[in-house]
Amino acid sequence: MMRIKPHPCTVEFDRYFVSGVFEGMTHTDKMGFMTWDDACEWAGSVTLNPNVSYVVLELRNLKTGEVETF
């Protein structure tokens, strides 16, 4: 049986929906990434993508307490 190792960088983020069924709502979620830089790159890329129905408002590193806003 193969075991999946946890991601070394777990982040919590607030996403604000700019279109679709959830338009105008903010939702907080968690995701795992290999590095903080990977998480920031992902958040920036979805925030700038006009085909994504939400933007990331704030990203928080749950291990180090780092915060990035977009």
VEXZAGU-290024 format. One record per atom (N, C-alpha, C): residue number from 0; residue in three letters; y, z, x. Coordinates in Angstrom, 3 decimals. Layout:
N
<node><k>NUM</k><r>ALA</r><c2>Y</c2><c3>Z</c3><c1>X</c1></node>
...
This chain:
70
<node><k>0</k><r>MET</r><c2>-1.168</c2><c3>0.000</c3><c1>0.837</c1></node>
<node><k>0</k><r>MET</r><c2>0.000</c2><c3>0.000</c3><c1>0.000</c1></node>
<node><k>0</k><r>MET</r><c2>1.247</c2><c3>0.000</c3><c1>0.894</c1></node>
<node><k>1</k><r>MET</r><c2>2.193</c2><c3>-0.846</c3><c1>0.541</c1></node>
<node><k>1</k><r>MET</r><c2>3.432</c2><c3>-0.960</c3><c1>1.311</c1></node>
<node><k>1</k><r>MET</r><c2>4.479</c2><c3>-0.017</c3><c1>0.748</c1></node>
<node><k>2</k><r>ARG</r><c2>5.110</c2><c3>0.754</c3><c1>1.630</c1></node>
<node><k>2</k><r>ARG</r><c2>6.155</c2><c3>1.676</c3><c1>1.196</c1></node>
<node><k>2</k><r>ARG</r><c2>7.519</c2><c3>1.068</c3><c1>1.480</c1></node>
<node><k>3</k><r>ILE</r><c2>8.412</c2><c3>1.207</c3><c1>0.536</c1></node>
<node><k>3</k><r>ILE</r><c2>9.772</c2><c3>0.709</c3><c1>0.700</c1></node>
<node><k>3</k><r>ILE</r><c2>10.624</c2><c3>1.855</c3><c1>1.230</c1></node>
<node><k>4</k><r>LYS</r><c2>11.271</c2><c3>1.622</c3><c1>2.358</c1></node>
<node><k>4</k><r>LYS</r><c2>12.132</c2><c3>2.643</c3><c1>2.942</c1></node>
<node><k>4</k><r>LYS</r><c2>13.481</c2><c3>2.642</c3><c1>2.228</c1></node>
<node><k>5</k><r>PRO</r><c2>14.079</c2><c3>3.821</c3><c1>2.079</c1></node>
<node><k>5</k><r>PRO</r><c2>15.396</c2><c3>3.866</c3><c1>1.429</c1></node>
<node><k>5</k><r>PRO</r><c2>16.458</c2><c3>3.202</c3><c1>2.296</c1></node>
<node><k>6</k><r>HIS</r><c2>17.479</c2><c3>2.704</c3><c1>1.644</c1></node>
<node><k>6</k><r>HIS</r><c2>18.588</c2><c3>2.082</c3><c1>2.371</c1></node>
<node><k>6</k><r>HIS</r><c2>19.366</c2><c3>3.158</c3><c1>3.111</c1></node>
<node><k>7</k><r>PRO</r><c2>19.786</c2><c3>2.870</c3><c1>4.331</c1></node>
<node><k>7</k><r>PRO</r><c2>20.526</c2><c3>3.871</c3><c1>5.100</c1></node>
<node><k>7</k><r>PRO</r><c2>21.922</c2><c3>4.162</c3><c1>4.572</c1></node>
<node><k>8</k><r>CYS</r><c2>22.474</c2><c3>3.276</c3><c1>3.761</c1></node>
<node><k>8</k><r>CYS</r><c2>23.832</c2><c3>3.475</c3><c1>3.242</c1></node>
<node><k>8</k><r>CYS</r><c2>23.807</c2><c3>3.339</c3><c1>1.720</c1></node>
<node><k>9</k><r>THR</r><c2>23.940</c2><c3>4.462</c3><c1>1.033</c1></node>
<node><k>9</k><r>THR</r><c2>24.012</c2><c3>4.441</c3><c1>-0.424</c1></node>
<node><k>9</k><r>THR</r><c2>25.465</c2><c3>4.610</c3><c1>-0.832</c1></node>
<node><k>10</k><r>VAL</r><c2>25.902</c2><c3>3.727</c3><c1>-1.713</c1></node>
<node><k>10</k><r>VAL</r><c2>27.295</c2><c3>3.760</c3><c1>-2.162</c1></node>
<node><k>10</k><r>VAL</r><c2>27.350</c2><c3>3.941</c3><c1>-3.668</c1></node>
<node><k>11</k><r>GLU</r><c2>28.456</c2><c3>4.500</c3><c1>-4.093</c1></node>
<node><k>11</k><r>GLU</r><c2>28.778</c2><c3>4.589</c3><c1>-5.508</c1></node>
<node><k>11</k><r>GLU</r><c2>30.041</c2><c3>3.757</c3><c1>-5.695</c1></node>
<node><k>12</k><r>PHE</r><c2>30.102</c2><c3>3.009</c3><c1>-6.778</c1></node>
<node><k>12</k><r>PHE</r><c2>31.264</c2><c3>2.151</c3><c1>-6.983</c1></node>
<node><k>12</k><r>PHE</r><c2>31.650</c2><c3>2.099</c3><c1>-8.445</c1></node>
<node><k>13</k><r>ASP</r><c2>32.935</c2><c3>1.861</c3><c1>-8.661</c1></node>
<node><k>13</k><r>ASP</r><c2>33.474</c2><c3>1.690</c3><c1>-10.006</c1></node>
<node><k>13</k><r>ASP</r><c2>33.765</c2><c3>0.209</c3><c1>-10.205</c1></node>
<node><k>14</k><r>ARG</r><c2>33.179</c2><c3>-0.352</c3><c1>-11.226</c1></node>
<node><k>14</k><r>ARG</r><c2>33.464</c2><c3>-1.756</c3><c1>-11.524</c1></node>
<node><k>14</k><r>ARG</r><c2>34.157</c2><c3>-1.852</c3><c1>-12.881</c1></node>
<node><k>15</k><r>TYR</r><c2>35.156</c2><c3>-2.699</c3><c1>-12.915</c1></node>
<node><k>15</k><r>TYR</r><c2>35.953</c2><c3>-2.917</c3><c1>-14.117</c1></node>
<node><k>15</k><r>TYR</r><c2>35.643</c2><c3>-4.325</c3><c1>-14.627</c1></node>
<node><k>16</k><r>PHE</r><c2>35.217</c2><c3>-4.413</c3><c1>-15.869</c1></node>
<node><k>16</k><r>PHE</r><c2>34.844</c2><c3>-5.699</c3><c1>-16.440</c1></node>
<node><k>16</k><r>PHE</r><c2>36.080</c2><c3>-6.438</c3><c1>-16.945</c1></node>
<node><k>17</k><r>VAL</r><c2>36.254</c2><c3>-7.646</c3><c1>-16.446</c1></node>
<node><k>17</k><r>VAL</r><c2>37.421</c2><c3>-8.460</c3><c1>-16.797</c1></node>
<node><k>17</k><r>VAL</r><c2>37.100</c2><c3>-9.508</c3><c1>-17.860</c1></node>
<node><k>18</k><r>SER</r><c2>35.822</c2><c3>-9.670</c3><c1>-18.184</c1></node>
<node><k>18</k><r>SER</r><c2>35.425</c2><c3>-10.614</c3><c1>-19.226</c1></node>
<node><k>18</k><r>SER</r><c2>34.065</c2><c3>-10.213</c3><c1>-19.772</c1></node>
<node><k>19</k><r>GLY</r><c2>33.672</c2><c3>-10.878</c3><c1>-20.829</c1></node>
<node><k>19</k><r>GLY</r><c2>32.360</c2><c3>-10.640</c3><c1>-21.413</c1></node>
<node><k>19</k><r>GLY</r><c2>32.351</c2><c3>-9.497</c3><c1>-22.420</c1></node>
<node><k>20</k><r>VAL</r><c2>31.170</c2><c3>-9.084</c3><c1>-22.795</c1></node>
<node><k>20</k><r>VAL</r><c2>30.962</c2><c3>-8.061</c3><c1>-23.819</c1></node>
<node><k>20</k><r>VAL</r><c2>31.611</c2><c3>-6.730</c3><c1>-23.420</c1></node>
<node><k>21</k><r>PHE</r><c2>31.620</c2><c3>-6.400</c3><c1>-22.143</c1></node>
<node><k>21</k><r>PHE</r><c2>32.137</c2><c3>-5.114</c3><c1>-21.675</c1></node>
<node><k>21</k><r>PHE</r><c2>33.594</c2><c3>-5.182</c3><c1>-21.207</c1></node>
<node><k>22</k><r>GLU</r><c2>34.276</c2><c3>-6.271</c3><c1>-21.520</c1></node>
<node><k>22</k><r>GLU</r><c2>35.662</c2><c3>-6.465</c3><c1>-21.078</c1></node>
<node><k>22</k><r>GLU</r><c2>36.512</c2><c3>-5.231</c3><c1>-21.368</c1></node>
<node><k>23</k><r>GLY</r><c2>37.249</c2><c3>-4.781</c3><c1>-20.339</c1></node>
<node><k>23</k><r>GLY</r><c2>38.123</c2><c3>-3.626</c3><c1>-20.465</c1></node>
<node><k>23</k><r>GLY</r><c2>37.465</c2><c3>-2.292</c3><c1>-20.150</c1></node>
<node><k>24</k><r>MET</r><c2>36.154</c2><c3>-2.302</c3><c1>-19.896</c1></node>
<node><k>24</k><r>MET</r><c2>35.431</c2><c3>-1.060</c3><c1>-19.606</c1></node>
<node><k>24</k><r>MET</r><c2>35.219</c2><c3>-0.890</c3><c1>-18.109</c1></node>
<node><k>25</k><r>THR</r><c2>35.161</c2><c3>0.362</c3><c1>-17.665</c1></node>
<node><k>25</k><r>THR</r><c2>34.841</c2><c3>0.690</c3><c1>-16.283</c1></node>
<node><k>25</k><r>THR</r><c2>33.489</c2><c3>1.384</c3><c1>-16.267</c1></node>
<node><k>26</k><r>HIS</r><c2>32.636</c2><c3>1.005</c3><c1>-15.308</c1></node>
<node><k>26</k><r>HIS</r><c2>31.298</c2><c3>1.576</c3><c1>-15.185</c1></node>
<node><k>26</k><r>HIS</r><c2>31.071</c2><c3>2.008</c3><c1>-13.744</c1></node>
<node><k>27</k><r>THR</r><c2>30.513</c2><c3>3.188</c3><c1>-13.547</c1></node>
<node><k>27</k><r>THR</r><c2>30.186</c2><c3>3.678</c3><c1>-12.211</c1></node>
<node><k>27</k><r>THR</r><c2>28.696</c2><c3>3.476</c3><c1>-11.973</c1></node>
<node><k>28</k><r>ASP</r><c2>28.349</c2><c3>2.956</c3><c1>-10.794</c1></node>
<node><k>28</k><r>ASP</r><c2>26.960</c2><c3>2.649</c3><c1>-10.465</c1></node>
<node><k>28</k><r>ASP</r><c2>26.709</c2><c3>2.965</c3><c1>-9.002</c1></node>
<node><k>29</k><r>LYS</r><c2>25.448</c2><c3>2.920</c3><c1>-8.586</c1></node>
<node><k>29</k><r>LYS</r><c2>25.064</c2><c3>3.151</c3><c1>-7.191</c1></node>
<node><k>29</k><r>LYS</r><c2>24.218</c2><c3>1.986</c3><c1>-6.708</c1></node>
<node><k>30</k><r>MET</r><c2>24.342</c2><c3>1.681</c3><c1>-5.411</c1></node>
<node><k>30</k><r>MET</r><c2>23.527</c2><c3>0.648</c3><c1>-4.773</c1></node>
<node><k>30</k><r>MET</r><c2>23.260</c2><c3>1.053</c3><c1>-3.335</c1></node>
<node><k>31</k><r>GLY</r><c2>22.216</c2><c3>0.491</c3><c1>-2.759</c1></node>
<node><k>31</k><r>GLY</r><c2>21.896</c2><c3>0.737</c3><c1>-1.363</c1></node>
<node><k>31</k><r>GLY</r><c2>22.156</c2><c3>-0.501</c3><c1>-0.519</c1></node>
<node><k>32</k><r>PHE</r><c2>22.662</c2><c3>-0.284</c3><c1>0.680</c1></node>
<node><k>32</k><r>PHE</r><c2>22.943</c2><c3>-1.350</c3><c1>1.636</c1></node>
<node><k>32</k><r>PHE</r><c2>22.462</c2><c3>-0.918</c3><c1>3.014</c1></node>
<node><k>33</k><r>MET</r><c2>22.333</c2><c3>-1.866</c3><c1>3.898</c1></node>
<node><k>33</k><r>MET</r><c2>21.917</c2><c3>-1.543</c3><c1>5.254</c1></node>
<node><k>33</k><r>MET</r><c2>23.052</c2><c3>-0.859</c3><c1>6.032</c1></node>
<node><k>34</k><r>THR</r><c2>24.293</c2><c3>-1.267</c3><c1>5.796</c1></node>
<node><k>34</k><r>THR</r><c2>25.439</c2><c3>-0.668</c3><c1>6.492</c1></node>
<node><k>34</k><r>THR</r><c2>26.620</c2><c3>-0.564</c3><c1>5.530</c1></node>
<node><k>35</k><r>TRP</r><c2>27.601</c2><c3>0.260</c3><c1>5.898</c1></node>
<node><k>35</k><r>TRP</r><c2>28.842</c2><c3>0.382</c3><c1>5.141</c1></node>
<node><k>35</k><r>TRP</r><c2>29.576</c2><c3>-0.950</c3><c1>5.128</c1></node>
<node><k>36</k><r>ASP</r><c2>29.575</c2><c3>-1.649</c3><c1>6.260</c1></node>
<node><k>36</k><r>ASP</r><c2>30.236</c2><c3>-2.957</c3><c1>6.327</c1></node>
<node><k>36</k><r>ASP</r><c2>29.603</c2><c3>-3.950</c3><c1>5.358</c1></node>
<node><k>37</k><r>ASP</r><c2>28.268</c2><c3>-3.929</c3><c1>5.237</c1></node>
<node><k>37</k><r>ASP</r><c2>27.589</c2><c3>-4.805</c3><c1>4.272</c1></node>
<node><k>37</k><r>ASP</r><c2>28.043</c2><c3>-4.486</c3><c1>2.845</c1></node>
<node><k>38</k><r>ALA</r><c2>28.167</c2><c3>-3.208</c3><c1>2.547</c1></node>
<node><k>38</k><r>ALA</r><c2>28.598</c2><c3>-2.795</c3><c1>1.208</c1></node>
<node><k>38</k><r>ALA</r><c2>30.016</c2><c3>-3.274</c3><c1>0.927</c1></node>
<node><k>39</k><r>CYS</r><c2>30.911</c2><c3>-3.116</c3><c1>1.908</c1></node>
<node><k>39</k><r>CYS</r><c2>32.298</c2><c3>-3.560</c3><c1>1.734</c1></node>
<node><k>39</k><r>CYS</r><c2>32.373</c2><c3>-5.072</c3><c1>1.583</c1></node>
<node><k>40</k><r>GLU</r><c2>31.564</c2><c3>-5.782</c3><c1>2.358</c1></node>
<node><k>40</k><r>GLU</r><c2>31.548</c2><c3>-7.245</c3><c1>2.259</c1></node>
<node><k>40</k><r>GLU</r><c2>31.077</c2><c3>-7.685</c3><c1>0.873</c1></node>
<node><k>41</k><r>TRP</r><c2>30.024</c2><c3>-7.041</c3><c1>0.368</c1></node>
<node><k>41</k><r>TRP</r><c2>29.522</c2><c3>-7.369</c3><c1>-0.963</c1></node>
<node><k>41</k><r>TRP</r><c2>30.599</c2><c3>-7.112</c3><c1>-2.021</c1></node>
<node><k>42</k><r>ALA</r><c2>31.215</c2><c3>-5.924</c3><c1>-1.975</c1></node>
<node><k>42</k><r>ALA</r><c2>32.222</c2><c3>-5.568</c3><c1>-2.978</c1></node>
<node><k>42</k><r>ALA</r><c2>33.397</c2><c3>-6.541</c3><c1>-2.949</c1></node>
<node><k>43</k><r>GLY</r><c2>33.841</c2><c3>-6.906</c3><c1>-1.756</c1></node>
<node><k>43</k><r>GLY</r><c2>34.932</c2><c3>-7.865</c3><c1>-1.647</c1></node>
<node><k>43</k><r>GLY</r><c2>34.559</c2><c3>-9.232</c3><c1>-2.184</c1></node>
<node><k>44</k><r>SER</r><c2>33.323</c2><c3>-9.651</c3><c1>-1.904</c1></node>
<node><k>44</k><r>SER</r><c2>32.902</c2><c3>-10.986</c3><c1>-2.343</c1></node>
<node><k>44</k><r>SER</r><c2>32.768</c2><c3>-11.078</c3><c1>-3.859</c1></node>
<node><k>45</k><r>VAL</r><c2>32.241</c2><c3>-10.048</c3><c1>-4.518</c1></node>
<node><k>45</k><r>VAL</r><c2>32.137</c2><c3>-10.126</c3><c1>-5.982</c1></node>
<node><k>45</k><r>VAL</r><c2>33.505</c2><c3>-9.980</c3><c1>-6.634</c1></node>
<node><k>46</k><r>THR</r><c2>34.392</c2><c3>-9.199</c3><c1>-6.026</c1></node>
<node><k>46</k><r>THR</r><c2>35.728</c2><c3>-9.017</c3><c1>-6.583</c1></node>
<node><k>46</k><r>THR</r><c2>36.532</c2><c3>-10.313</c3><c1>-6.538</c1></node>
<node><k>47</k><r>LEU</r><c2>36.328</c2><c3>-11.109</c3><c1>-5.505</c1></node>
<node><k>47</k><r>LEU</r><c2>37.063</c2><c3>-12.369</c3><c1>-5.363</c1></node>
<node><k>47</k><r>LEU</r><c2>36.393</c2><c3>-13.553</c3><c1>-6.061</c1></node>
<node><k>48</k><r>ASN</r><c2>35.179</c2><c3>-13.372</c3><c1>-6.551</c1></node>
<node><k>48</k><r>ASN</r><c2>34.428</c2><c3>-14.463</c3><c1>-7.171</c1></node>
<node><k>48</k><r>ASN</r><c2>34.825</c2><c3>-14.601</c3><c1>-8.649</c1></node>
<node><k>49</k><r>PRO</r><c2>35.439</c2><c3>-15.728</c3><c1>-9.032</c1></node>
<node><k>49</k><r>PRO</r><c2>35.857</c2><c3>-15.901</c3><c1>-10.432</c1></node>
<node><k>49</k><r>PRO</r><c2>34.689</c2><c3>-16.043</c3><c1>-11.405</c1></node>
<node><k>50</k><r>ASN</r><c2>33.475</c2><c3>-16.249</c3><c1>-10.900</c1></node>
<node><k>50</k><r>ASN</r><c2>32.311</c2><c3>-16.385</c3><c1>-11.768</c1></node>
<node><k>50</k><r>ASN</r><c2>31.637</c2><c3>-15.052</c3><c1>-12.088</c1></node>
<node><k>51</k><r>VAL</r><c2>32.120</c2><c3>-13.967</c3><c1>-11.506</c1></node>
<node><k>51</k><r>VAL</r><c2>31.568</c2><c3>-12.634</c3><c1>-11.764</c1></node>
<node><k>51</k><r>VAL</r><c2>32.447</c2><c3>-11.958</c3><c1>-12.816</c1></node>
<node><k>52</k><r>SER</r><c2>31.825</c2><c3>-11.296</c3><c1>-13.775</c1></node>
<node><k>52</k><r>SER</r><c2>32.568</c2><c3>-10.740</c3><c1>-14.920</c1></node>
<node><k>52</k><r>SER</r><c2>33.235</c2><c3>-9.397</c3><c1>-14.632</c1></node>
<node><k>53</k><r>TYR</r><c2>33.164</c2><c3>-8.913</c3><c1>-13.390</c1></node>
<node><k>53</k><r>TYR</r><c2>33.790</c2><c3>-7.636</c3><c1>-13.062</c1></node>
<node><k>53</k><r>TYR</r><c2>34.400</c2><c3>-7.670</c3><c1>-11.665</c1></node>
<node><k>54</k><r>VAL</r><c2>35.262</c2><c3>-6.689</c3><c1>-11.411</c1></node>
<node><k>54</k><r>VAL</r><c2>35.812</c2><c3>-6.474</c3><c1>-10.078</c1></node>
<node><k>54</k><r>VAL</r><c2>35.446</c2><c3>-5.054</c3><c1>-9.666</c1></node>
<node><k>55</k><r>VAL</r><c2>35.288</c2><c3>-4.853</c3><c1>-8.360</c1></node>
<node><k>55</k><r>VAL</r><c2>35.020</c2><c3>-3.515</c3><c1>-7.843</c1></node>
<node><k>55</k><r>VAL</r><c2>36.372</c2><c3>-2.862</c3><c1>-7.569</c1></node>
<node><k>56</k><r>LEU</r><c2>36.612</c2><c3>-1.725</c3><c1>-8.192</c1></node>
<node><k>56</k><r>LEU</r><c2>37.870</c2><c3>-1.014</c3><c1>-8.002</c1></node>
<node><k>56</k><r>LEU</r><c2>37.815</c2><c3>-0.115</c3><c1>-6.772</c1></node>
<node><k>57</k><r>GLU</r><c2>36.709</c2><c3>0.615</c3><c1>-6.633</c1></node>
<node><k>57</k><r>GLU</r><c2>36.575</c2><c3>1.553</c3><c1>-5.523</c1></node>
<node><k>57</k><r>GLU</r><c2>35.112</c2><c3>1.669</c3><c1>-5.119</c1></node>
<node><k>58</k><r>LEU</r><c2>34.897</c2><c3>1.790</c3><c1>-3.818</c1></node>
<node><k>58</k><r>LEU</r><c2>33.567</c2><c3>1.907</c3><c1>-3.236</c1></node>
<node><k>58</k><r>LEU</r><c2>33.539</c2><c3>3.193</c3><c1>-2.424</c1></node>
<node><k>59</k><r>ARG</r><c2>32.493</c2><c3>4.019</c3><c1>-2.619</c1></node>
<node><k>59</k><r>ARG</r><c2>32.398</c2><c3>5.301</c3><c1>-1.923</c1></node>
<node><k>59</k><r>ARG</r><c2>31.060</c2><c3>5.424</c3><c1>-1.209</c1></node>
<node><k>60</k><r>ASN</r><c2>31.109</c2><c3>5.764</c3><c1>0.072</c1></node>
<node><k>60</k><r>ASN</r><c2>29.904</c2><c3>6.009</c3><c1>0.866</c1></node>
<node><k>60</k><r>ASN</r><c2>29.466</c2><c3>7.441</c3><c1>0.572</c1></node>
<node><k>61</k><r>LEU</r><c2>28.296</c2><c3>7.608</c3><c1>-0.044</c1></node>
<node><k>61</k><r>LEU</r><c2>27.859</c2><c3>8.928</c3><c1>-0.470</c1></node>
<node><k>61</k><r>LEU</r><c2>27.447</c2><c3>9.817</c3><c1>0.707</c1></node>
<node><k>62</k><r>LYS</r><c2>27.154</c2><c3>9.225</c3><c1>1.845</c1></node>
<node><k>62</k><r>LYS</r><c2>26.742</c2><c3>10.017</c3><c1>3.005</c1></node>
<node><k>62</k><r>LYS</r><c2>27.936</c2><c3>10.492</c3><c1>3.831</c1></node>
<node><k>63</k><r>THR</r><c2>28.918</c2><c3>9.613</c3><c1>4.051</c1></node>
<node><k>63</k><r>THR</r><c2>30.029</c2><c3>9.944</c3><c1>4.949</c1></node>
<node><k>63</k><r>THR</r><c2>31.322</c2><c3>10.287</c3><c1>4.223</c1></node>
<node><k>64</k><r>GLY</r><c2>31.416</c2><c3>9.939</c3><c1>2.938</c1></node>
<node><k>64</k><r>GLY</r><c2>32.638</c2><c3>10.190</c3><c1>2.184</c1></node>
<node><k>64</k><r>GLY</r><c2>33.700</c2><c3>9.107</c3><c1>2.347</c1></node>
<node><k>65</k><r>GLU</r><c2>33.400</c2><c3>8.045</c3><c1>3.108</c1></node>
<node><k>65</k><r>GLU</r><c2>34.358</c2><c3>6.941</c3><c1>3.256</c1></node>
<node><k>65</k><r>GLU</r><c2>34.636</c2><c3>6.325</c3><c1>1.899</c1></node>
<node><k>66</k><r>VAL</r><c2>35.872</c2><c3>5.859</c3><c1>1.727</c1></node>
<node><k>66</k><r>VAL</r><c2>36.296</c2><c3>5.231</c3><c1>0.472</c1></node>
<node><k>66</k><r>VAL</r><c2>37.033</c2><c3>3.939</c3><c1>0.794</c1></node>
<node><k>67</k><r>GLU</r><c2>36.760</c2><c3>2.910</c3><c1>0.028</c1></node>
<node><k>67</k><r>GLU</r><c2>37.467</c2><c3>1.636</c3><c1>0.160</c1></node>
<node><k>67</k><r>GLU</r><c2>37.877</c2><c3>1.196</c3><c1>-1.240</c1></node>
<node><k>68</k><r>THR</r><c2>39.121</c2><c3>0.737</c3><c1>-1.367</c1></node>
<node><k>68</k><r>THR</r><c2>39.598</c2><c3>0.224</c3><c1>-2.648</c1></node>
<node><k>68</k><r>THR</r><c2>39.830</c2><c3>-1.276</c3><c1>-2.530</c1></node>
<node><k>69</k><r>PHE</r><c2>39.701</c2><c3>-1.950</c3><c1>-3.670</c1></node>
<node><k>69</k><r>PHE</r><c2>39.830</c2><c3>-3.411</c3><c1>-3.692</c1></node>
<node><k>69</k><r>PHE</r><c2>40.853</c2><c3>-3.835</c3><c1>-4.708</c1></node>
